[in-house]
Amino acid sequence: MSIFFRSTPVTEPLAFDSLGNGWEQDSVFRPNGYPFYHYLQTEAGEGKVSVDGKTYLLRENEGILFAPAVRHSYEKTGDKWITMFATITGAIESSIPQMLGNRRVIFIEQDRGVRIASLLEESLKKYDVRPIDEKSLSIDCYSLLMNFMDGVQSRRLAEDPLYQRYVAPVIKEIEIHYSQELTVEGLSCRVYITPQYLSRLFRRFLNCSPYEYLTSVRISKAKELLIMNLQLEVREIAARTGFSDPSHFIAIFKKHTGFTPLEFRRLN
């Protein structure tokens, strides 16, 4: 069994917050989900996972990825359930939802599970070498995420003229100017369409509204600041991520993560 938890500030684009295998899995119930993207895979035995009103059986080499703050639970179905796991953070954490098509849950079948197991085992070996090669592990994180991407969906978006003309420029605007005052009306004006049409396009391609996407980016940036800049107070982080009212920031942050900003900082 090998288990590692991050104990240093995040500086790389992507990083494992925790990583392990050979874990004898106990029952878990997370009503507020987990703060980071969390992947769980069966090595031996079988487990039952409940999430978003669905139940999945994870047999050997099958896995499941949870987005942050997604309510879930899991438990073994037999005498023993051995799992491997990985949780992901990083300086570009806010880009992960877009990379994964804003999917809250992704099930991994056995063929891909075998590839993922091999990748995670190689990553675990790197923790035995000092100093730890954080850059190499960051690349491993990206390789892991590649296994969750829907290539067909990515190509479809890249080739769709409506996405490229109207949605992609708005996403870029949000990710560059998230700290400024942005409205759906203002964003839609930048691509010369109505707010209603922009909202329909976001729902069609990303399964969320422009405001929900903006909020997701702001919360992800706030997580980075909470972990990487311990000297910053909550009110400063709120201002830097586009929230004019610290109380509103705290409420929205807790709604999305299940924790207040200070609870999240202490947890990590």
Backbone as CSV, one residue per row, in Angstrom:
resi,resn,N_x,N_y,N_z,CA_x,CA_y,CA_z,C_x,C_y,C_z
1,MET,0.851,-1.198,0.000,0.000,0.000,0.000,0.878,1.236,0.000
2,SER,0.586,2.185,-0.882,1.298,3.459,-0.936,0.272,4.584,-0.897
3,ILE,0.444,5.511,0.033,-0.484,6.634,0.179,0.334,7.913,0.347
4,PHE,-0.002,8.950,-0.432,0.678,10.234,-0.306,-0.353,11.358,-0.278
5,PHE,-0.110,12.355,0.570,-0.945,13.541,0.642,-0.058,14.767,0.480
6,ARG,-0.524,15.729,-0.290,0.256,16.940,-0.517,0.379,17.733,0.776
7,SER,1.594,18.201,1.057,1.832,18.996,2.265,2.484,20.333,1.938
8,THR,2.655,20.626,0.647,3.284,21.877,0.230,2.319,22.690,-0.627
9,PRO,2.513,24.003,-0.734,1.645,24.823,-1.582,1.696,24.371,-3.044
10,VAL,0.593,24.566,-3.732,0.508,24.170,-5.138,1.161,25.240,-6.005
11,THR,2.105,24.830,-6.844,2.754,25.764,-7.760,2.678,25.303,-9.202
12,GLU,2.499,23.982,-9.420,2.444,23.446,-10.769,1.042,23.624,-11.366
13,PRO,0.929,23.574,-12.708,-0.392,23.719,-13.341,-1.406,22.705,-12.825
14,LEU,-0.981,21.455,-12.703,-1.825,20.405,-12.140,-0.993,19.638,-11.126
15,ALA,-1.651,19.114,-10.099,-0.919,18.386,-9.067,-1.853,17.413,-8.360
16,PHE,-1.276,16.315,-7.896,-2.038,15.390,-7.060,-2.138,15.973,-5.654
17,ASP,-3.353,16.131,-5.156,-3.520,16.513,-3.759,-3.362,15.283,-2.872
18,SER,-3.777,14.135,-3.392,-3.535,12.862,-2.720,-3.493,11.774,-3.778
19,LEU,-2.817,10.672,-3.440,-2.637,9.586,-4.389,-2.345,8.318,-3.600
20,GLY,-2.987,7.219,-3.971,-2.737,5.992,-3.227,-3.265,4.759,-3.927
21,ASN,-2.771,3.605,-3.486,-3.306,2.331,-3.970,-3.228,1.309,-2.847
22,GLY,-3.797,0.134,-3.084,-3.808,-0.913,-2.074,-4.581,-0.551,-0.819
23,TRP,-5.539,0.353,-0.951,-6.295,0.860,0.200,-7.511,-0.026,0.466
24,GLU,-7.609,-0.544,1.709,-8.792,-1.324,2.087,-9.920,-0.348,2.401
25,GLN,-10.841,-0.245,1.448,-11.812,0.846,1.455,-12.923,0.633,2.472
26,ASP,-13.128,1.636,3.311,-14.266,1.652,4.230,-15.437,2.380,3.576
27,SER,-16.571,2.370,4.248,-17.725,3.106,3.758,-17.474,4.602,3.885
28,VAL,-17.928,5.365,2.891,-17.733,6.815,2.874,-19.056,7.481,2.498
29,PHE,-19.404,8.546,3.214,-20.570,9.361,2.862,-20.157,10.814,2.919
30,ARG,-20.250,11.486,1.787,-19.873,12.890,1.698,-21.078,13.707,1.221
31,PRO,-21.877,14.216,2.131,-23.062,14.986,1.722,-22.711,16.264,0.972
32,ASN,-21.505,16.793,1.206,-21.070,18.009,0.514,-20.006,17.730,-0.540
33,GLY,-19.807,16.459,-0.864,-18.820,16.096,-1.862,-17.405,16.289,-1.355
34,TYR,-16.458,16.311,-2.289,-15.036,16.485,-1.972,-14.569,17.789,-2.613
35,PRO,-13.593,18.492,-2.012,-13.205,19.804,-2.550,-12.569,19.763,-3.934
36,PHE,-11.931,18.633,-4.305,-11.225,18.541,-5.578,-11.833,17.442,-6.442
37,TYR,-11.401,17.392,-7.697,-11.747,16.240,-8.528,-11.153,14.992,-7.876
38,HIS,-11.985,13.980,-7.756,-11.617,12.794,-6.975,-11.909,11.541,-7.806
39,TYR,-10.864,10.739,-8.022,-11.023,9.513,-8.804,-10.842,8.305,-7.891
40,LEU,-11.731,7.315,-8.045,-11.708,6.085,-7.251,-11.808,4.901,-8.196
41,GLN,-10.941,3.899,-8.019,-10.942,2.723,-8.899,-10.743,1.459,-8.073
42,THR,-11.437,0.399,-8.468,-11.327,-0.887,-7.782,-10.095,-1.648,-8.255
43,GLU,-9.309,-2.115,-7.275,-8.197,-3.018,-7.570,-8.600,-4.473,-7.346
44,ALA,-9.376,-4.709,-6.307,-9.860,-6.060,-6.013,-11.172,-5.953,-5.247
45,GLY,-12.019,-6.966,-5.393,-13.321,-6.924,-4.751,-14.304,-6.098,-5.569
46,GLU,-15.267,-5.531,-4.895,-16.304,-4.757,-5.588,-16.896,-3.751,-4.623
47,GLY,-17.250,-2.590,-5.150,-17.873,-1.560,-4.337,-19.100,-0.982,-5.010
48,LYS,-19.956,-0.383,-4.208,-21.185,0.249,-4.711,-21.073,1.750,-4.469
49,VAL,-21.290,2.531,-5.532,-21.182,3.980,-5.455,-22.546,4.598,-5.757
50,SER,-22.980,5.521,-4.924,-24.233,6.244,-5.143,-23.921,7.712,-5.357
51,VAL,-24.380,8.264,-6.489,-24.101,9.652,-6.812,-25.132,10.150,-7.808
52,ASP,-25.633,11.367,-7.585,-26.598,11.992,-8.495,-27.803,11.097,-8.785
53,GLY,-28.272,10.376,-7.770,-29.450,9.539,-7.933,-29.210,8.239,-8.670
54,LYS,-27.971,7.922,-8.978,-27.637,6.675,-9.667,-26.731,5.825,-8.793
55,THR,-26.744,4.520,-9.062,-25.872,3.590,-8.348,-24.982,2.879,-9.353
56,TYR,-23.693,2.849,-9.066,-22.719,2.175,-9.924,-22.037,1.067,-9.128
57,LEU,-21.824,-0.083,-9.759,-21.009,-1.133,-9.178,-19.622,-1.045,-9.793
58,LEU,-18.612,-0.870,-8.948,-17.244,-0.785,-9.436,-16.570,-2.139,-9.250
59,ARG,-16.439,-2.845,-10.360,-15.726,-4.119,-10.334,-14.250,-3.870,-10.589
60,GLU,-13.453,-4.919,-10.614,-12.016,-4.779,-10.783,-11.672,-3.979,-12.033
61,ASN,-10.816,-2.985,-11.865,-10.347,-2.086,-12.935,-11.413,-1.128,-13.448
62,GLU,-12.539,-1.027,-12.767,-13.537,-0.006,-13.095,-13.404,1.141,-12.098
63,GLY,-13.660,2.354,-12.571,-13.487,3.510,-11.703,-14.530,4.576,-11.937
64,ILE,-14.466,5.623,-11.134,-15.423,6.717,-11.262,-14.752,8.016,-10.809
65,LEU,-15.025,9.077,-11.545,-14.497,10.403,-11.220,-15.638,11.288,-10.747
66,PHE,-15.437,11.951,-9.611,-16.413,12.891,-9.075,-15.885,14.313,-9.259
67,ALA,-16.730,15.221,-9.720,-16.375,16.637,-9.726,-16.437,17.161,-8.298
68,PRO,-15.804,18.299,-8.013,-15.861,18.861,-6.658,-17.293,19.150,-6.223
69,ALA,-17.537,18.959,-4.917,-18.809,19.323,-4.269,-20.001,18.519,-4.754
70,VAL,-19.777,17.352,-5.337,-20.873,16.478,-5.766,-21.153,15.468,-4.656
71,ARG,-22.338,15.503,-4.130,-22.738,14.594,-3.041,-22.601,13.137,-3.498
72,HIS,-21.963,12.296,-2.682,-21.803,10.896,-3.066,-21.523,10.032,-1.836
73,SER,-21.653,8.736,-2.030,-21.300,7.768,-0.991,-20.852,6.489,-1.669
74,TYR,-20.065,5.686,-0.955,-19.695,4.384,-1.491,-19.374,3.418,-0.352
75,GLU,-19.509,2.112,-0.668,-19.278,1.073,0.330,-18.957,-0.236,-0.371
76,LYS,-18.279,-1.143,0.319,-17.959,-2.440,-0.249,-19.209,-3.301,-0.309
77,THR,-19.236,-4.226,-1.259,-20.379,-5.131,-1.403,-20.050,-6.544,-0.941
78,GLY,-18.781,-6.792,-0.638,-18.367,-8.106,-0.156,-17.509,-7.980,1.086
79,ASP,-16.650,-8.966,1.310,-15.807,-8.968,2.503,-14.737,-7.888,2.464
80,LYS,-14.215,-7.621,1.272,-13.110,-6.681,1.178,-13.173,-5.940,-0.160
81,TRP,-12.828,-4.653,-0.098,-12.791,-3.828,-1.319,-11.479,-3.046,-1.305
82,ILE,-10.605,-3.358,-2.254,-9.310,-2.693,-2.344,-9.361,-1.682,-3.482
83,THR,-8.948,-0.450,-3.183,-9.075,0.622,-4.178,-7.766,1.376,-4.358
84,MET,-7.697,2.101,-5.476,-6.694,3.131,-5.678,-7.436,4.443,-5.885
85,PHE,-6.767,5.550,-5.610,-7.464,6.830,-5.712,-6.486,7.936,-6.066
86,ALA,-7.041,9.030,-6.564,-6.258,10.231,-6.851,-7.184,11.435,-6.738
87,THR,-6.685,12.510,-6.148,-7.414,13.772,-6.146,-6.509,14.827,-6.778
88,ILE,-7.118,15.731,-7.536,-6.339,16.638,-8.395,-6.633,18.094,-8.073
89,THR,-5.572,18.878,-7.964,-5.675,20.327,-7.806,-4.691,20.961,-8.793
90,GLY,-4.265,22.186,-8.540,-3.290,22.816,-9.418,-3.655,24.245,-9.765
91,ALA,-2.677,24.970,-10.307,-2.871,26.379,-10.638,-3.891,26.589,-11.745
92,ILE,-4.111,25.579,-12.594,-5.118,25.715,-13.657,-6.341,24.848,-13.363
93,GLU,-6.593,24.620,-12.087,-7.738,23.804,-11.689,-9.046,24.315,-12.300
94,SER,-9.144,25.638,-12.470,-10.379,26.213,-13.005,-10.664,25.776,-14.433
95,SER,-9.647,25.266,-15.133,-9.842,24.822,-16.516,-10.356,23.392,-16.608
96,ILE,-10.296,22.639,-15.512,-10.667,21.223,-15.568,-12.127,21.017,-15.967
97,PRO,-13.084,21.781,-15.415,-14.478,21.549,-15.836,-14.664,21.649,-17.344
98,GLN,-14.047,22.654,-17.959,-14.168,22.800,-19.404,-13.516,21.627,-20.129
99,MET,-12.360,21.172,-19.634,-11.671,20.037,-20.232,-12.550,18.793,-20.231
100,LEU,-13.346,18.653,-19.179,-14.157,17.452,-19.010,-15.613,17.658,-19.423
101,GLY,-15.884,18.744,-20.136,-17.246,18.977,-20.612,-18.239,19.254,-19.509
102,ASN,-17.753,19.772,-18.354,-18.613,20.098,-17.215,-19.413,18.904,-16.705
103,ARG,-18.903,17.710,-16.923,-19.585,16.519,-16.406,-19.294,16.346,-14.922
104,ARG,-20.323,16.039,-14.175,-20.203,15.901,-12.720,-19.661,14.532,-12.314
105,VAL,-19.968,13.534,-13.097,-19.565,12.161,-12.791,-19.146,11.481,-14.086
106,ILE,-18.016,10.772,-14.068,-17.562,10.049,-15.257,-17.199,8.631,-14.841
107,PHE,-17.870,7.657,-15.441,-17.598,6.238,-15.164,-16.517,5.730,-16.116
108,ILE,-15.591,4.954,-15.589,-14.484,4.412,-16.374,-14.620,2.901,-16.469
109,GLU,-14.676,2.389,-17.703,-14.792,0.947,-17.909,-13.429,0.279,-17.748
110,GLN,-13.411,-1.041,-17.815,-12.203,-1.797,-17.460,-11.012,-1.503,-18.368
111,ASP,-11.230,-1.365,-19.661,-10.095,-1.136,-20.570,-9.347,0.135,-20.194
112,ARG,-10.075,1.213,-20.003,-9.424,2.464,-19.616,-8.896,2.383,-18.185
113,GLY,-9.593,1.605,-17.352,-9.151,1.449,-15.969,-7.774,0.813,-15.869
114,VAL,-7.496,-0.143,-16.738,-6.182,-0.785,-16.750,-5.101,0.237,-17.084
115,ARG,-5.376,1.097,-18.054,-4.395,2.131,-18.429,-4.192,3.122,-17.291
116,ILE,-5.289,3.499,-16.639,-5.193,4.453,-15.539,-4.412,3.856,-14.371
117,ALA,-4.658,2.576,-14.078,-3.941,1.924,-12.979,-2.444,1.945,-13.231
118,SER,-2.042,1.663,-14.454,-0.624,1.669,-14.807,-0.031,3.064,-14.633
119,LEU,-0.776,4.084,-15.068,-0.302,5.461,-14.955,-0.135,5.860,-13.489
120,LEU,-1.122,5.530,-12.646,-1.060,5.915,-11.241,0.056,5.171,-10.506
121,GLU,0.279,3.928,-10.874,1.367,3.167,-10.243,2.723,3.796,-10.567
122,GLU,2.893,4.253,-11.806,4.145,4.929,-12.172,4.292,6.253,-11.426
123,SER,3.174,6.955,-11.236,3.219,8.218,-10.491,3.602,7.968,-9.035
124,LEU,3.055,6.904,-8.445,3.362,6.591,-7.050,4.853,6.336,-6.845
125,LYS,5.489,5.713,-7.820,6.924,5.416,-7.708,7.751,6.708,-7.614
126,LYS,7.261,7.786,-8.224,8.013,9.041,-8.238,8.087,9.695,-6.866
127,TYR,7.168,9.310,-5.959,7.207,9.868,-4.609,8.315,9.240,-3.763
128,ASP,8.894,8.130,-4.251,9.981,7.484,-3.514,11.334,8.104,-3.820
129,VAL,11.374,9.007,-4.794,12.623,9.645,-5.209,12.647,11.078,-4.687
130,ARG,13.738,11.446,-4.010,13.885,12.789,-3.470,15.003,13.535,-4.199
131,PRO,14.818,14.826,-4.549,13.573,15.579,-4.349,12.489,15.128,-5.325
132,ILE,11.251,15.298,-4.918,10.130,14.882,-5.763,10.081,15.736,-7.022
133,ASP,9.905,15.094,-8.161,9.834,15.793,-9.444,8.398,16.278,-9.668
134,GLU,8.093,17.469,-9.160,6.728,17.999,-9.229,6.278,18.235,-10.669
135,LYS,7.223,18.637,-11.524,6.871,18.876,-12.924,6.433,17.591,-13.601
136,SER,7.157,16.512,-13.374,6.796,15.226,-13.966,5.445,14.749,-13.458
137,LEU,5.180,14.960,-12.170,3.888,14.566,-11.601,2.752,15.424,-12.149
138,SER,3.044,16.681,-12.447,2.041,17.546,-13.053,1.647,17.021,-14.433
139,ILE,2.640,16.556,-15.176,2.367,15.962,-16.486,1.535,14.690,-16.324
140,ASP,1.831,13.920,-15.273,1.045,12.715,-15.000,-0.415,13.068,-14.726
141,CYS,-0.624,14.165,-13.997,-2.005,14.607,-13.722,-2.740,14.907,-15.025
142,TYR,-2.059,15.596,-15.925,-2.683,15.915,-17.208,-2.974,14.628,-17.982
143,SER,-2.048,13.680,-17.957,-2.259,12.402,-18.642,-3.459,11.678,-18.062
144,LEU,-3.616,11.755,-16.743,-4.778,11.139,-16.110,-6.067,11.785,-16.603
145,LEU,-6.093,13.122,-16.640,-7.295,13.819,-17.103,-7.630,13.479,-18.545
146,MET,-6.615,13.234,-19.353,-6.854,12.871,-20.753,-7.720,11.627,-20.864
147,ASN,-7.630,10.739,-19.883,-8.423,9.511,-19.902,-9.909,9.767,-19.637
148,PHE,-10.226,10.968,-19.127,-11.614,11.294,-18.843,-12.231,12.179,-19.921
149,MET,-11.417,12.625,-20.848,-11.935,13.518,-21.884,-12.657,12.733,-22.964
150,ASP,-13.711,13.305,-23.448,-14.456,12.723,-24.558,-13.918,13.327,-25.845
151,GLY,-13.046,12.625,-26.517,-12.425,13.157,-27.721,-13.419,13.527,-28.799
152,VAL,-14.467,12.743,-28.923,-15.483,13.032,-29.927,-16.157,14.363,-29.628
153,GLN,-16.466,14.577,-28.326,-17.091,15.838,-27.924,-16.165,17.012,-28.187
154,SER,-14.877,16.854,-27.867,-13.913,17.935,-28.080,-13.812,18.312,-29.545
155,ARG,-13.764,17.295,-30.405,-13.689,17.573,-31.836,-14.965,18.232,-32.326
156,ARG,-16.084,17.806,-31.768,-17.364,18.384,-32.190,-17.407,19.870,-31.862
157,LEU,-16.949,20.226,-30.661,-16.930,21.633,-30.279,-15.965,22.425,-31.151
158,ALA,-14.807,21.840,-31.414,-13.795,22.535,-32.223,-14.296,22.795,-33.633
159,GLU,-15.171,21.920,-34.100,-15.643,22.032,-35.481,-16.968,22.779,-35.594
160,ASP,-17.627,23.011,-34.466,-18.953,23.632,-34.526,-18.802,25.153,-34.665
161,PRO,-19.314,25.752,-35.734,-19.138,27.194,-35.948,-19.825,28.054,-34.895
162,LEU,-20.960,27.599,-34.355,-21.646,28.381,-33.325,-20.818,28.442,-32.046
163,TYR,-20.224,27.321,-31.665,-19.376,27.292,-30.473,-18.165,28.201,-30.668
164,GLN,-17.510,28.067,-31.797,-16.294,28.837,-32.042,-16.577,30.328,-32.156
165,ARG,-17.716,30.679,-32.741,-18.012,32.094,-32.988,-18.548,32.803,-31.744
166,TYR,-19.368,32.096,-30.954,-20.049,32.774,-29.860,-19.618,32.308,-28.460
167,VAL,-19.461,31.016,-28.262,-19.185,30.500,-26.918,-17.700,30.620,-26.560
168,ALA,-16.824,30.180,-27.446,-15.384,30.193,-27.151,-14.870,31.597,-26.788
169,PRO,-15.250,32.658,-27.528,-14.768,33.998,-27.146,-15.265,34.441,-25.772
170,VAL,-16.489,34.037,-25.414,-17.027,34.409,-24.101,-16.275,33.662,-22.999
171,ILE,-15.971,32.388,-23.227,-15.185,31.623,-22.255,-13.829,32.282,-22.034
172,LYS,-13.194,32.694,-23.120,-11.893,33.356,-23.008,-12.023,34.650,-22.216
173,GLU,-13.068,35.416,-22.495,-13.305,36.673,-21.784,-13.479,36.423,-20.285
174,ILE,-14.244,35.386,-19.941,-14.474,35.053,-18.533,-13.180,34.645,-17.848
175,GLU,-12.397,33.806,-18.495,-11.197,33.269,-17.861,-10.088,34.316,-17.735
176,ILE,-10.139,35.360,-18.547,-9.150,36.436,-18.433,-9.616,37.516,-17.464
177,HIS,-10.901,37.869,-17.505,-11.413,39.022,-16.752,-12.392,38.624,-15.645
178,TYR,-12.250,37.406,-15.091,-13.173,36.928,-14.054,-13.195,37.833,-12.823
179,SER,-12.105,38.566,-12.574,-12.043,39.416,-11.378,-12.809,40.729,-11.551
180,GLN,-13.202,41.030,-12.771,-13.922,42.260,-13.043,-15.431,42.034,-12.989
181,GLU,-16.175,43.127,-13.023,-17.630,43.008,-13.030,-18.085,42.547,-14.417
182,LEU,-18.648,41.349,-14.483,-19.119,40.784,-15.748,-20.594,40.435,-15.624
183,THR,-21.337,40.690,-16.675,-22.752,40.328,-16.729,-23.024,39.565,-18.007
184,VAL,-24.095,38.812,-18.005,-24.469,38.065,-19.216,-24.767,39.049,-20.343
185,GLU,-25.362,40.182,-19.981,-25.669,41.193,-20.989,-24.384,41.709,-21.636
186,GLY,-23.398,42.032,-20.796,-22.142,42.546,-21.326,-21.386,41.517,-22.144
187,LEU,-21.392,40.279,-21.696,-20.705,39.213,-22.427,-21.368,38.948,-23.772
188,SER,-22.694,38.979,-23.788,-23.397,38.729,-25.052,-23.156,39.856,-26.051
189,CYS,-23.010,41.082,-25.547,-22.733,42.212,-26.444,-21.395,42.053,-27.155
190,ARG,-20.442,41.409,-26.493,-19.113,41.239,-27.081,-19.136,40.340,-28.314
191,VAL,-20.146,39.458,-28.375,-20.244,38.569,-29.553,-21.501,38.900,-30.377
192,TYR,-22.138,40.044,-30.052,-23.236,40.596,-30.864,-24.442,39.664,-30.972
193,ILE,-24.814,39.064,-29.823,-26.042,38.274,-29.774,-26.803,38.658,-28.507
194,THR,-28.017,38.193,-28.352,-28.807,38.524,-27.171,-28.375,37.652,-25.989
195,PRO,-28.622,38.122,-24.769,-28.303,37.301,-23.586,-29.041,35.964,-23.597
196,GLN,-30.267,35.977,-24.090,-31.048,34.741,-24.122,-30.416,33.715,-25.061
197,TYR,-29.938,34.186,-26.212,-29.338,33.259,-27.176,-28.000,32.737,-26.644
198,LEU,-27.226,33.599,-25.990,-25.966,33.161,-25.409,-26.215,32.090,-24.345
199,SER,-27.234,32.296,-23.532,-27.553,31.318,-22.495,-27.960,29.981,-23.107
200,ARG,-28.719,30.030,-24.187,-29.120,28.779,-24.851,-27.903,28.050,-25.409
201,LEU,-26.950,28.802,-25.970,-25.757,28.171,-26.531,-24.897,27.542,-25.426
202,PHE,-24.778,28.233,-24.291,-24.015,27.648,-23.179,-24.682,26.370,-22.695
203,ARG,-25.991,26.384,-22.586,-26.705,25.173,-22.158,-26.501,24.044,-23.164
204,ARG,-26.538,24.386,-24.424,-26.391,23.384,-25.478,-25.009,22.750,-25.468
205,PHE,-23.965,23.571,-25.341,-22.605,23.048,-25.478,-21.946,22.667,-24.150
206,LEU,-22.267,23.374,-23.059,-21.569,23.162,-21.793,-22.472,22.713,-20.659
207,ASN,-23.768,22.660,-20.921,-24.731,22.212,-19.910,-24.728,23.109,-18.665
208,CYS,-24.497,24.393,-18.877,-24.574,25.350,-17.782,-24.842,26.722,-18.376
209,SER,-25.221,27.663,-17.536,-25.450,29.026,-18.011,-24.131,29.796,-17.997
210,PRO,-24.058,30.939,-18.702,-22.831,31.766,-18.620,-22.521,32.184,-17.190
211,TYR,-23.548,32.519,-16.422,-23.319,32.920,-15.034,-22.760,31.761,-14.210
212,GLU,-23.288,30.556,-14.417,-22.779,29.390,-13.692,-21.321,29.119,-14.056
213,TYR,-20.987,29.305,-15.332,-19.597,29.098,-15.754,-18.695,30.148,-15.092
214,LEU,-19.136,31.390,-15.099,-18.365,32.472,-14.474,-18.158,32.189,-12.980
215,THR,-19.207,31.776,-12.308,-19.099,31.483,-10.880,-18.134,30.335,-10.636
216,SER,-18.194,29.306,-11.471,-17.285,28.170,-11.338,-15.826,28.601,-11.467
217,VAL,-15.548,29.464,-12.438,-14.183,29.965,-12.624,-13.746,30.774,-11.400
218,ARG,-14.620,31.629,-10.908,-14.268,32.456,-9.752,-14.001,31.612,-8.503
219,ILE,-14.824,30.607,-8.281,-14.624,29.749,-7.115,-13.322,28.964,-7.238
220,SER,-13.022,28.487,-8.428,-11.765,27.754,-8.637,-10.558,28.655,-8.379
221,LYS,-10.639,29.912,-8.851,-9.543,30.848,-8.613,-9.428,31.160,-7.119
222,ALA,-10.562,31.246,-6.438,-10.537,31.504,-5.000,-9.873,30.344,-4.257
223,LYS,-10.132,29.118,-4.677,-9.472,27.959,-4.061,-7.955,28.074,-4.185
224,GLU,-7.506,28.446,-5.373,-6.059,28.579,-5.595,-5.459,29.618,-4.646
225,LEU,-6.126,30.763,-4.506,-5.614,31.825,-3.642,-5.641,31.401,-2.172
226,LEU,-6.669,30.686,-1.761,-6.765,30.240,-0.372,-5.621,29.315,0.001
227,ILE,-5.205,28.474,-0.944,-4.155,27.496,-0.664,-2.766,28.073,-0.904
228,MET,-2.620,28.855,-1.971,-1.293,29.308,-2.378,-0.875,30.627,-1.735
229,ASN,-1.835,31.410,-1.236,-1.523,32.715,-0.640,-2.142,32.784,0.750
230,LEU,-1.480,32.139,1.709,-2.034,32.021,3.059,-2.136,33.363,3.771
231,GLN,-1.382,34.346,3.298,-1.418,35.656,3.957,-2.646,36.465,3.559
232,LEU,-3.309,36.085,2.485,-4.477,36.844,2.017,-5.694,36.583,2.903
233,GLU,-6.375,37.643,3.280,-7.613,37.501,4.031,-8.767,37.203,3.074
234,VAL,-9.860,36.705,3.637,-11.010,36.309,2.822,-11.550,37.485,2.022
235,ARG,-11.595,38.666,2.634,-12.138,39.822,1.917,-11.270,40.183,0.704
236,GLU,-9.944,39.989,0.837,-9.052,40.262,-0.289,-9.264,39.247,-1.407
237,ILE,-9.434,37.994,-1.033,-9.669,36.946,-2.038,-10.998,37.187,-2.742
238,ALA,-11.996,37.604,-1.986,-13.295,37.920,-2.589,-13.134,39.014,-3.640
239,ALA,-12.404,40.065,-3.310,-12.208,41.181,-4.243,-11.426,40.742,-5.475
240,ARG,-10.422,39.902,-5.283,-9.592,39.465,-6.400,-10.316,38.510,-7.347
241,THR,-11.384,37.912,-6.892,-12.097,36.941,-7.732,-13.473,37.443,-8.178
242,GLY,-13.684,38.754,-8.073,-14.884,39.331,-8.661,-16.088,39.436,-7.758
243,PHE,-15.922,39.227,-6.450,-17.032,39.345,-5.508,-16.881,40.652,-4.740
244,SER,-17.825,41.546,-4.892,-17.735,42.844,-4.228,-18.107,42.759,-2.751
245,ASP,-18.871,41.736,-2.379,-19.337,41.587,-1.004,-18.744,40.306,-0.406
246,PRO,-17.875,40.393,0.609,-17.277,39.193,1.208,-18.315,38.208,1.744
247,SER,-19.408,38.705,2.293,-20.444,37.816,2.824,-21.079,36.996,1.703
248,HIS,-21.320,37.656,0.565,-21.870,36.946,-0.592,-20.870,35.911,-1.099
249,PHE,-19.582,36.283,-1.119,-18.534,35.343,-1.532,-18.532,34.105,-0.642
250,ILE,-18.585,34.300,0.663,-18.562,33.170,1.597,-19.762,32.258,1.364
251,ALA,-20.934,32.845,1.147,-22.151,32.057,0.928,-22.056,31.244,-0.370
252,ILE,-21.595,31.895,-1.438,-21.472,31.194,-2.721,-20.397,30.109,-2.637
253,PHE,-19.283,30.414,-1.975,-18.196,29.439,-1.844,-18.693,28.197,-1.098
254,LYS,-19.417,28.412,-0.019,-19.919,27.270,0.752,-20.951,26.477,-0.043
255,LYS,-21.765,27.174,-0.826,-22.759,26.482,-1.648,-22.078,25.559,-2.659
256,HIS,-20.960,25.999,-3.217,-20.277,25.227,-4.257,-19.368,24.147,-3.694
257,THR,-18.776,24.364,-2.529,-17.772,23.430,-2.013,-18.205,22.667,-0.768
258,GLY,-19.221,23.189,-0.083,-19.625,22.572,1.179,-18.847,23.094,2.374
259,PHE,-17.909,24.021,2.132,-17.071,24.569,3.197,-17.033,26.091,3.090
260,THR,-16.814,26.758,4.218,-16.506,28.181,4.146,-15.075,28.308,3.625
261,PRO,-14.672,29.492,3.160,-13.291,29.641,2.673,-12.235,29.260,3.727
262,LEU,-12.434,29.663,4.973,-11.449,29.345,6.002,-11.451,27.850,6.341
263,GLU,-12.598,27.217,6.311,-12.655,25.763,6.507,-11.918,25.052,5.390
264,PHE,-12.101,25.530,4.161,-11.396,24.941,3.009,-9.889,25.100,3.175
265,ARG,-9.455,26.280,3.611,-8.007,26.520,3.799,-7.452,25.591,4.871
266,ARG,-8.166,25.436,5.981,-7.676,24.551,7.043,-7.649,23.095,6.591
267,LEU,-8.636,22.700,5.806,-8.709,21.325,5.302,-7.514,20.993,4.430
268,ASN,-7.019,22.005,3.693,-5.947,21.776,2.734,-4.611,22.337,3.183
